[in-house]
Each structure stands twice: as structure tokens, then as C-alpha cells.
Amino acid sequence: MMNTMEDISKDQGMNLKHDRHTNIRILVEYNNDTTRSDICSLIKEQPEMEAAGETKNSESTIKRIEQLHPDVVLVEIDMPQSASVASIRRVTDTYSQVKIIALSPYPDTQIIMEAFNAGASGFLLKDFLFEDLEHSIYSALANKFYMNDTSIGFVLKNLLNKYPPSDVPDFLSLLTKKELKVFFSILQGASFINLAKEMNVPVNTVVVIRRQIVGLMVNLYSMKEYLS
């Protein structure tokens, strides 16, 4: 019997705060100096996080991992089949305890697919908020996947295009009225902040619903299947 949305949300658990006694050490790889510096500055403002270091390319990232022993590495991917994708695979194969969050300015389902298949735990597409970055880090440390709204929109569209129409109603039938609203709004490119205002609910409610939808998808279709 297929699980309901409520069952899946209970299985996933929404409390992603880590229970460690040390700060989360984060290494940031981003080619643009200003963007990289901005991300590090945001991380430094968080009491449970530490910007352990910065790099501009995948070659130096490997060396810095060996030196700094980060918990999480943020990696920019600027094109399909890039050196960064190979770097993610090398890191996850060699340092299995290190979690990877992929960052990309380009809306490309192939990039999303390659990042997850290489071992990334999260994917943030273009103008993400720090809340997205924070959620992705805690999700990765809890061995969960995370994508921001724009990334999810592309994946959902790919899912609808990939599977026969007869399979889609089975997926949609598991969603409540609010969840369907979030689902189709994401497909149309709505941000969760604007969506929260439209639905007259707290922003965190939309964040949780979005996470539940992704969790349901992961349960119904393997990541590799619905991204390929």
C-alpha cells in the first residue's frame, strides 16, 4: 500500500538541526570572488556554522578538503560535464563523510541530474536565499536531499514529461489541496515567499510542504529515474 503524504512527512522528520558539539565546518568553492565572499560572510553570521575556507576551482578544493577537513562543501557547477561534477564524484568517493551542496546559476536539468548522480546531497539554483542554504546544509548532515524552489520546479516538470499521464494522477492523488497549490505554483516558477503571502500562511509552512512533496517524489521514483 502506498504511503500517504502524512506518513512520509513523519518518516522524514522535519527537525534537521544537528546535535554535534562543534560548529559545522563549511568549505566554499565558487569562481566569482564577490559571490564567494558573500556566501562566506553569511555563513560566519550563523552561530552553529564556520566558514572553514574558500576555493575558486575543483583542483584546489580537493587540496583544501585534505587540509581543512570540512563537514560540508559548497560547489559551483557552471555547465554539464564540468570539472566540478567530476570533483563532486571524487570527493564523495574519497571522503564519504563530507557532504556536497551544488550551486548553479543555470537552469539546466542535466546539471541537476549530474550533480545528484555524482553524489551531491543538495542543489540550489540561481538566486537562492540563505534560508535555502541553511536548510540544504542541515538536510545533508541528516542524510536527506534538498533543492530550492527553482530546482524543484525543473525536476517536477521533468517528472511530468517523463512518465505516462496515467502515472501522474497516482502521484497527485496523494497531495492535499494545499500541497497541490504549492506543487503547481512551483511549476509556474513562484517563490515560496510570494506563495506564502498568497496562501496567507507562514513562509515555513510552504517550506515544509515543499520538502514533503520532494520526499514523496523520492519515495515514488528514484532520484536517478526522475532526473534522467
Backbone as CSV, one residue per row, in Angstrom:
resi,resn,N_x,N_y,N_z,CA_x,CA_y,CA_z,C_x,C_y,C_z
1,MET,0.846,-1.203,0.000,0.000,0.000,0.000,0.879,1.249,0.000
2,MET,0.565,2.244,-0.834,1.385,3.439,-0.966,1.190,4.337,0.247
3,ASN,2.300,4.889,0.756,2.217,5.780,1.904,1.511,7.069,1.543
4,THR,0.807,7.652,2.524,0.217,8.965,2.334,1.275,10.022,2.577
5,MET,0.945,11.279,2.236,1.864,12.373,2.483,2.189,12.500,3.962
6,GLU,1.157,12.296,4.831,1.386,12.421,6.262,2.364,11.358,6.750
7,ASP,2.248,10.131,6.243,3.161,9.065,6.637,4.590,9.419,6.269
8,ILE,4.765,9.933,5.053,6.106,10.230,4.571,6.719,11.371,5.359
9,SER,5.924,12.396,5.687,6.470,13.509,6.438,6.902,13.058,7.829
10,LYS,6.178,12.103,8.423,6.579,11.573,9.720,7.878,10.784,9.594
11,ASP,8.000,10.000,8.513,9.200,9.202,8.310,10.417,10.096,8.127
12,GLN,10.247,11.194,7.385,11.375,12.067,7.107,11.809,12.816,8.352
13,GLY,10.856,13.350,9.096,11.190,14.183,10.232,11.581,15.574,9.769
14,MET,11.083,16.600,10.442,11.324,17.960,9.995,12.405,18.661,10.796
15,ASN,12.857,18.077,11.890,13.869,18.742,12.711,15.245,18.361,12.209
16,LEU,15.871,19.298,11.470,17.143,18.995,10.835,18.331,19.600,11.567
17,LYS,18.114,20.231,12.701,19.232,20.795,13.440,20.169,19.680,13.886
18,HIS,21.472,19.945,13.784,22.436,18.909,14.131,22.628,18.853,15.638
19,ASP,23.082,17.720,16.142,23.254,17.535,17.585,24.726,17.429,17.955
20,ARG,25.603,18.028,17.149,27.026,17.972,17.409,27.391,19.020,18.451
21,HIS,28.605,18.889,18.989,29.090,19.842,19.976,30.055,20.841,19.344
22,THR,30.322,20.707,18.062,31.203,21.634,17.360,30.462,22.281,16.200
23,ASN,30.974,23.415,15.732,30.349,24.095,14.608,30.478,23.268,13.332
24,ILE,29.562,23.511,12.411,29.610,22.859,11.105,30.644,23.591,10.261
25,ARG,31.659,22.885,9.828,32.738,23.481,9.044,32.377,23.410,7.554
26,ILE,32.384,24.566,6.892,31.924,24.641,5.507,33.014,25.229,4.618
27,LEU,33.309,24.516,3.540,34.257,24.977,2.530,33.461,25.468,1.324
28,VAL,33.800,26.651,0.814,33.039,27.252,-0.283,33.893,27.304,-1.551
29,GLU,33.432,26.617,-2.603,34.076,26.701,-3.913,33.167,27.476,-4.855
30,TYR,33.621,28.656,-5.270,32.850,29.477,-6.210,33.828,30.355,-6.961
31,ASN,33.695,30.394,-8.270,34.673,31.099,-9.088,34.616,32.621,-8.910
32,ASN,33.403,33.163,-8.790,33.258,34.602,-8.647,33.647,35.049,-7.236
33,ASP,34.627,35.947,-7.139,35.159,36.360,-5.846,34.097,37.016,-4.963
34,THR,33.276,37.879,-5.555,32.267,38.601,-4.776,31.213,37.652,-4.228
35,THR,30.714,36.756,-5.079,29.699,35.794,-4.636,30.263,34.879,-3.561
36,ARG,31.477,34.405,-3.776,32.104,33.516,-2.787,32.269,34.219,-1.440
37,SER,32.700,35.463,-1.492,32.878,36.230,-0.259,31.549,36.482,0.444
38,ASP,30.500,36.763,-0.346,29.176,37.000,0.236,28.658,35.750,0.942
39,ILE,28.839,34.585,0.321,28.382,33.333,0.934,29.129,33.085,2.240
40,CYS,30.439,33.292,2.221,31.242,33.077,3.434,30.812,34.036,4.544
41,SER,30.509,35.276,4.190,30.072,36.259,5.190,28.771,35.833,5.842
42,LEU,27.840,35.309,5.044,26.569,34.831,5.585,26.785,33.648,6.522
43,ILE,27.671,32.752,6.135,27.960,31.580,6.964,28.544,32.000,8.305
44,LYS,29.436,32.981,8.282,30.107,33.435,9.506,29.134,34.053,10.498
45,GLU,27.984,34.513,10.018,26.983,35.116,10.895,26.160,34.075,11.650
46,GLN,26.276,32.815,11.243,25.491,31.750,11.868,26.241,31.142,13.043
47,PRO,25.628,31.084,14.231,26.327,30.608,15.428,26.778,29.146,15.367
48,GLU,26.100,28.319,14.560,26.453,26.901,14.513,27.312,26.548,13.308
49,MET,27.687,27.563,12.510,28.438,27.305,11.282,29.763,28.058,11.265
50,GLU,30.701,27.520,10.514,32.027,28.124,10.399,32.482,28.056,8.944
51,ALA,32.864,29.193,8.374,33.427,29.222,7.028,34.878,28.766,7.126
52,ALA,35.085,27.479,6.871,36.408,26.890,7.082,37.424,27.335,6.040
53,GLY,36.949,27.696,4.836,37.877,28.105,3.794,37.171,28.397,2.490
54,GLU,37.929,28.912,1.513,37.397,29.255,0.200,38.305,28.703,-0.891
55,THR,37.718,28.349,-2.032,38.496,27.947,-3.205,37.789,28.468,-4.459
56,LYS,38.553,28.551,-5.564,37.984,29.061,-6.814,37.730,27.966,-7.838
57,ASN,38.331,26.775,-7.623,38.186,25.711,-8.621,38.268,24.350,-7.962
58,SER,37.887,23.327,-8.721,37.786,21.974,-8.177,39.145,21.397,-7.789
59,GLU,40.195,21.766,-8.513,41.524,21.233,-8.199,41.983,21.666,-6.809
60,SER,41.778,22.941,-6.484,42.179,23.423,-5.165,41.228,22.946,-4.078
61,THR,39.989,22.632,-4.456,39.015,22.141,-3.474,39.479,20.832,-2.845
62,ILE,39.966,19.916,-3.654,40.448,18.631,-3.131,41.564,18.851,-2.121
63,LYS,42.496,19.729,-2.449,43.613,20.005,-1.537,43.124,20.624,-0.236
64,ARG,42.158,21.538,-0.344,41.646,22.203,0.847,40.854,21.255,1.740
65,ILE,40.184,20.292,1.143,39.480,19.290,1.944,40.476,18.508,2.789
66,GLU,41.580,18.137,2.181,42.617,17.389,2.903,43.200,18.208,4.044
67,GLN,43.286,19.518,3.845,43.880,20.390,4.853,42.900,20.795,5.946
68,LEU,41.656,21.069,5.563,40.702,21.702,6.475,39.670,20.755,7.076
69,HIS,39.472,19.589,6.484,38.510,18.597,6.983,37.118,19.193,7.201
70,PRO,36.510,19.760,6.170,35.172,20.347,6.323,34.095,19.277,6.451
71,ASP,32.959,19.673,6.988,31.792,18.783,7.054,30.973,18.881,5.775
72,VAL,30.917,20.090,5.216,30.112,20.366,4.023,30.936,21.199,3.047
73,VAL,30.807,20.881,1.754,31.467,21.673,0.715,30.402,22.198,-0.237
74,LEU,30.414,23.504,-0.466,29.526,24.121,-1.447,30.296,24.230,-2.754
75,VAL,29.750,23.640,-3.820,30.467,23.566,-5.097,29.650,24.202,-6.207
76,GLU,30.246,25.155,-6.915,29.579,25.769,-8.065,29.709,24.862,-9.284
77,ILE,28.590,24.658,-9.975,28.599,23.930,-11.249,28.075,24.879,-12.312
78,ASP,28.934,25.209,-13.288,28.528,26.201,-14.284,28.116,25.610,-15.621
79,MET,28.331,24.290,-15.813,27.933,23.669,-17.070,27.911,22.144,-16.912
80,PRO,27.151,21.450,-17.771,27.141,19.984,-17.715,28.534,19.414,-17.998
81,GLN,28.810,18.246,-17.416,30.056,17.521,-17.643,31.277,18.390,-17.326
82,SER,31.147,19.243,-16.315,32.246,20.133,-15.952,33.186,19.446,-14.978
83,ALA,34.322,20.113,-14.737,35.296,19.583,-13.786,34.701,19.522,-12.384
84,SER,33.752,20.415,-12.099,33.122,20.429,-10.780,32.318,19.166,-10.525
85,VAL,31.659,18.650,-11.557,30.907,17.403,-11.409,31.855,16.255,-11.093
86,ALA,32.975,16.205,-11.805,33.986,15.176,-11.536,34.547,15.334,-10.133
87,SER,34.679,16.582,-9.690,35.183,16.852,-8.348,34.219,16.345,-7.285
88,ILE,32.911,16.551,-7.511,31.908,16.062,-6.558,32.018,14.547,-6.427
89,ARG,32.137,13.876,-7.557,32.238,12.420,-7.535,33.508,11.966,-6.798
90,ARG,34.602,12.659,-7.038,35.864,12.299,-6.390,35.783,12.520,-4.876
91,VAL,35.178,13.632,-4.480,35.048,13.921,-3.049,34.179,12.889,-2.362
92,THR,33.023,12.582,-2.938,32.105,11.637,-2.301,32.677,10.218,-2.287
93,ASP,33.504,9.885,-3.276,34.134,8.565,-3.300,35.275,8.463,-2.289
94,THR,36.020,9.556,-2.128,37.217,9.539,-1.278,36.917,9.943,0.160
95,TYR,36.024,10.914,0.334,35.696,11.424,1.666,34.190,11.268,1.873
96,SER,33.779,10.079,2.175,32.344,9.774,2.233,31.612,10.561,3.319
97,GLN,32.359,11.025,4.323,31.717,11.768,5.414,31.443,13.216,5.042
98,VAL,32.047,13.709,3.961,31.865,15.092,3.536,30.613,15.201,2.669
99,LYS,29.753,16.152,2.980,28.523,16.361,2.224,28.727,17.479,1.210
100,ILE,28.134,17.317,0.029,28.282,18.283,-1.050,26.946,18.948,-1.357
101,ILE,26.956,20.287,-1.425,25.803,21.051,-1.894,26.230,21.724,-3.195
102,ALA,25.526,21.445,-4.282,25.858,22.035,-5.574,25.115,23.357,-5.756
103,LEU,25.825,24.348,-6.279,25.252,25.654,-6.570,25.400,25.921,-8.058
104,SER,24.350,26.423,-8.700,24.451,26.691,-10.133,23.623,27.910,-10.525
105,PRO,24.172,28.767,-11.392,23.406,29.908,-11.883,22.531,29.569,-13.081
106,TYR,22.634,28.323,-13.569,21.955,27.968,-14.814,20.843,26.945,-14.598
107,PRO,19.632,27.219,-15.119,18.510,26.282,-15.007,18.626,25.165,-16.039
108,ASP,19.269,24.102,-15.675,19.530,23.007,-16.615,19.308,21.688,-15.894
109,THR,18.339,20.904,-16.356,18.044,19.629,-15.697,19.210,18.656,-15.784
110,GLN,20.038,18.774,-16.830,21.197,17.892,-16.942,22.205,18.183,-15.834
111,ILE,22.380,19.462,-15.507,23.290,19.824,-14.422,22.781,19.267,-13.103
112,ILE,21.467,19.404,-12.860,20.879,18.872,-11.625,21.078,17.364,-11.567
113,MET,20.806,16.689,-12.654,20.954,15.238,-12.722,22.391,14.832,-12.422
114,GLU,23.347,15.480,-13.088,24.752,15.112,-12.920,25.223,15.367,-11.494
115,ALA,24.767,16.445,-10.882,25.174,16.753,-9.510,24.720,15.675,-8.536
116,PHE,23.451,15.279,-8.619,22.944,14.258,-7.709,23.548,12.888,-8.006
117,ASN,23.697,12.571,-9.266,24.283,11.274,-9.610,25.748,11.191,-9.212
118,ALA,26.416,12.347,-9.118,27.819,12.373,-8.686,27.938,12.259,-7.178
119,GLY,26.825,12.466,-6.469,26.852,12.295,-5.024,26.455,13.507,-4.207
120,ALA,26.013,14.591,-4.858,25.599,15.782,-4.119,24.362,15.493,-3.275
121,SER,24.278,16.122,-2.124,23.128,15.960,-1.234,22.108,17.074,-1.394
122,GLY,22.506,18.144,-2.076,21.596,19.256,-2.264,21.926,20.013,-3.531
123,PHE,20.944,20.763,-4.022,21.150,21.554,-5.231,20.386,22.857,-5.092
124,LEU,21.102,23.991,-5.225,20.492,25.308,-5.156,20.713,26.012,-6.482
125,LEU,19.615,26.433,-7.085,19.683,27.037,-8.411,19.492,28.544,-8.348
126,LYS,20.370,29.258,-8.937,20.453,30.728,-9.077,20.077,31.458,-7.803
127,ASP,19.195,32.441,-7.810,19.079,33.392,-6.701,18.478,32.762,-5.445
128,PHE,19.220,31.848,-4.824,18.723,31.201,-3.612,18.877,32.136,-2.410
129,LEU,18.022,31.924,-1.409,18.101,32.671,-0.167,18.990,31.921,0.811
130,PHE,19.488,32.634,1.833,20.321,31.939,2.813,19.531,30.858,3.529
131,GLU,18.213,31.077,3.667,17.387,30.044,4.303,17.493,28.732,3.539
132,ASP,17.544,28.818,2.201,17.718,27.615,1.385,19.063,26.958,1.682
133,LEU,20.104,27.770,1.760,21.434,27.239,2.027,21.482,26.567,3.397
134,GLU,20.880,27.216,4.380,20.846,26.655,5.732,20.100,25.321,5.744
135,HIS,18.929,25.286,5.109,18.154,24.042,5.054,18.938,22.945,4.331
136,SER,19.620,23.307,3.255,20.357,22.298,2.487,21.493,21.699,3.310
137,ILE,22.149,22.522,4.109,23.267,22.046,4.941,22.769,21.086,6.013
138,TYR,21.717,21.485,6.738,21.181,20.609,7.778,20.587,19.325,7.180
139,SER,19.965,19.449,6.018,19.404,18.269,5.359,20.512,17.295,4.976
140,ALA,21.594,17.818,4.419,22.720,16.967,4.011,23.302,16.227,5.202
141,LEU,23.462,16.926,6.312,24.028,16.296,7.509,23.080,15.248,8.095
142,ALA,21.801,15.374,7.775,20.808,14.381,8.217,20.582,13.312,7.148
143,ASN,21.474,13.296,6.125,21.399,12.318,5.020,20.089,12.435,4.243
144,LYS,19.651,13.678,4.004,18.455,13.935,3.229,18.809,14.821,2.035
145,PHE,17.981,14.765,0.987,18.169,15.609,-0.185,17.463,16.948,0.021
146,TYR,18.001,17.964,-0.639,17.337,19.275,-0.585,17.543,20.006,-1.909
147,MET,16.463,20.634,-2.403,16.532,21.506,-3.568,15.705,22.748,-3.286
148,ASN,16.129,23.896,-3.810,15.317,25.097,-3.631,14.183,25.126,-4.649
149,ASP,13.324,26.145,-4.538,12.094,26.188,-5.339,12.354,26.051,-6.832
150,THR,13.314,26.833,-7.347,13.562,26.827,-8.786,14.027,25.461,-9.251
151,SER,14.901,24.822,-8.481,15.380,23.484,-8.824,14.242,22.486,-8.843
152,ILE,13.384,22.567,-7.831,12.253,21.647,-7.745,11.329,21.821,-8.942
153,GLY,11.123,23.080,-9.349,10.265,23.340,-10.491,10.732,22.625,-11.736
154,PHE,12.035,22.649,-11.996,12.575,21.974,-13.167,12.448,20.458,-13.046
155,VAL,12.677,19.944,-11.849,12.569,18.498,-11.647,11.129,18.033,-11.810
156,LEU,10.193,18.791,-11.250,8.788,18.412,-11.364,8.330,18.423,-12.816
157,LYS,8.756,19.432,-13.566,8.403,19.478,-14.977,8.987,18.282,-15.717
158,ASN,10.213,17.923,-15.353,10.841,16.776,-15.996,10.109,15.484,-15.657
159,LEU,9.645,15.404,-14.412,8.883,14.228,-13.978,7.599,14.096,-14.783
160,LEU,6.887,15.211,-14.941,5.618,15.180,-15.679,5.831,14.840,-17.153
161,ASN,6.968,15.263,-17.704,7.272,14.965,-19.106,7.748,13.533,-19.315
162,LYS,8.362,12.965,-18.267,8.994,11.654,-18.407,8.001,10.504,-18.269
163,TYR,7.093,10.614,-17.312,6.204,9.496,-17.014,4.881,9.603,-17.768
164,PRO,4.261,8.477,-18.094,2.976,8.491,-18.804,1.928,9.245,-18.005
165,PRO,1.001,9.936,-18.679,-0.050,10.680,-17.977,-0.815,9.821,-16.981
166,SER,-0.927,8.530,-17.259,-1.672,7.653,-16.357,-0.990,7.506,-15.005
167,ASP,0.355,7.741,-14.942,1.077,7.619,-13.674,0.969,8.881,-12.823
168,VAL,0.782,10.022,-13.475,0.788,11.289,-12.747,-0.376,11.408,-11.773
169,PRO,-1.612,11.029,-12.141,-2.711,11.130,-11.169,-2.442,10.361,-9.877
170,ASP,-1.737,9.230,-9.954,-1.421,8.478,-8.741,-0.591,9.328,-7.787
171,PHE,0.333,10.094,-8.337,1.172,10.971,-7.532,0.346,12.136,-6.983
172,LEU,-0.448,12.759,-7.844,-1.222,13.923,-7.429,-2.317,13.564,-6.434
173,SER,-2.810,12.343,-6.489,-3.885,11.928,-5.582,-3.430,11.876,-4.128
174,LEU,-2.113,11.824,-3.918,-1.577,11.776,-2.557,-1.440,13.159,-1.936
175,LEU,-1.629,14.200,-2.741,-1.435,15.559,-2.264,-2.742,16.159,-1.765
176,THR,-2.636,16.937,-0.678,-3.795,17.667,-0.167,-4.032,18.909,-1.043
177,LYS,-5.101,19.626,-0.755,-5.413,20.825,-1.532,-4.275,21.843,-1.440
178,LYS,-3.743,22.050,-0.224,-2.632,22.997,-0.054,-1.380,22.513,-0.788
179,GLU,-1.136,21.217,-0.719,0.059,20.660,-1.375,-0.038,20.770,-2.893
180,LEU,-1.240,20.587,-3.426,-1.441,20.758,-4.866,-1.195,22.212,-5.272
181,LYS,-1.630,23.145,-4.432,-1.413,24.560,-4.703,0.084,24.857,-4.784
182,VAL,0.841,24.343,-3.827,2.292,24.542,-3.818,2.931,23.873,-5.026
183,PHE,2.486,22.652,-5.322,3.037,21.876,-6.440,2.929,22.654,-7.752
184,PHE,1.723,23.108,-8.080,1.522,23.778,-9.365,2.104,25.194,-9.366
185,SER,2.174,25.823,-8.205,2.785,27.147,-8.131,4.287,27.063,-8.387
186,ILE,4.913,26.023,-7.864,6.341,25.813,-8.112,6.588,25.568,-9.586
187,LEU,5.704,24.790,-10.206,5.837,24.535,-11.646,5.801,25.836,-12.446
188,GLN,5.052,26.802,-11.946,4.918,28.080,-12.636,6.009,29.069,-12.254
189,GLY,6.925,28.634,-11.378,8.061,29.473,-11.026,7.838,30.424,-9.869
190,ALA,6.785,30.222,-9.084,6.512,31.115,-7.955,7.510,30.883,-6.824
191,SER,7.921,31.952,-6.160,8.800,31.819,-4.998,7.963,31.456,-3.781
192,PHE,8.585,30.776,-2.804,7.793,30.352,-1.654,7.407,31.535,-0.774
193,ILE,8.130,32.655,-0.857,7.753,33.846,-0.089,6.461,34.447,-0.641
194,ASN,6.400,34.616,-1.963,5.178,35.140,-2.579,4.016,34.168,-2.425
195,LEU,4.339,32.872,-2.505,3.294,31.858,-2.363,2.711,31.866,-0.955
196,ALA,3.568,32.071,0.044,3.102,32.129,1.429,2.148,33.308,1.629
197,LYS,2.477,34.435,1.013,1.595,35.607,1.103,0.257,35.323,0.434
198,GLU,0.304,34.690,-0.736,-0.922,34.388,-1.475,-1.814,33.420,-0.714
199,MET,-1.195,32.436,-0.043,-1.956,31.426,0.700,-2.286,31.873,2.119
200,ASN,-1.692,33.015,2.525,-1.901,33.549,3.870,-1.457,32.549,4.949
201,VAL,-0.262,32.005,4.751,0.318,31.068,5.713,1.762,31.496,5.965
202,PRO,2.361,31.054,7.076,3.773,31.369,7.329,4.670,30.798,6.227
203,VAL,5.777,31.470,5.975,6.723,31.001,4.955,7.190,29.589,5.267
204,ASN,7.402,29.288,6.552,7.895,27.968,6.923,6.906,26.863,6.557
205,THR,5.614,27.193,6.537,4.605,26.205,6.138,4.820,25.781,4.692
206,VAL,5.090,26.757,3.828,5.347,26.450,2.419,6.646,25.655,2.280
207,VAL,7.654,26.013,3.076,8.933,25.291,3.039,8.726,23.826,3.403
208,VAL,7.946,23.576,4.454,7.694,22.208,4.898,6.909,21.436,3.845
209,ILE,5.873,22.073,3.268,5.072,21.406,2.238,5.947,21.050,1.044
210,ARG,6.784,21.989,0.650,7.690,21.750,-0.477,8.591,20.548,-0.199
211,ARG,9.121,20.485,1.015,10.008,19.384,1.395,9.257,18.055,1.384
212,GLN,7.992,18.081,1.793,7.172,16.868,1.797,6.932,16.363,0.378
213,ILE,6.688,17.297,-0.544,6.454,16.913,-1.936,7.694,16.225,-2.509
214,VAL,8.863,16.813,-2.242,10.105,16.200,-2.721,10.306,14.836,-2.075
215,GLY,10.013,14.737,-0.785,10.153,13.451,-0.100,9.265,12.390,-0.706
216,LEU,8.055,12.778,-1.061,7.127,11.845,-1.701,7.669,11.396,-3.046
217,MET,8.209,12.345,-3.808,8.763,12.004,-5.111,9.929,11.029,-4.990
218,VAL,10.782,11.277,-3.992,11.936,10.393,-3.791,11.477,8.986,-3.430
219,ASN,10.367,8.894,-2.680,9.828,7.584,-2.328,9.202,6.878,-3.527
220,LEU,8.561,7.635,-4.421,7.861,7.033,-5.561,8.791,6.730,-6.725
221,TYR,9.738,7.629,-6.937,10.648,7.485,-8.083,12.064,7.711,-7.580
222,SER,12.980,6.838,-7.945,14.359,7.033,-7.504,14.902,8.318,-8.093
223,MET,15.855,8.952,-7.408,16.425,10.218,-7.890,16.959,10.072,-9.293
224,LYS,17.657,8.982,-9.575,18.252,8.817,-10.891,17.168,8.660,-11.956
225,GLU,16.049,8.011,-11.611,14.993,7.789,-12.598,14.331,9.084,-13.017
226,TYR,13.934,9.911,-12.026,13.161,11.070,-12.435,14.021,12.249,-12.836
227,LEU,15.343,12.148,-12.661,16.214,13.209,-13.168,16.832,12.843,-14.493
228,SER,16.787,11.551,-14.877,17.460,11.142,-16.107,16.570,11.352,-17.325
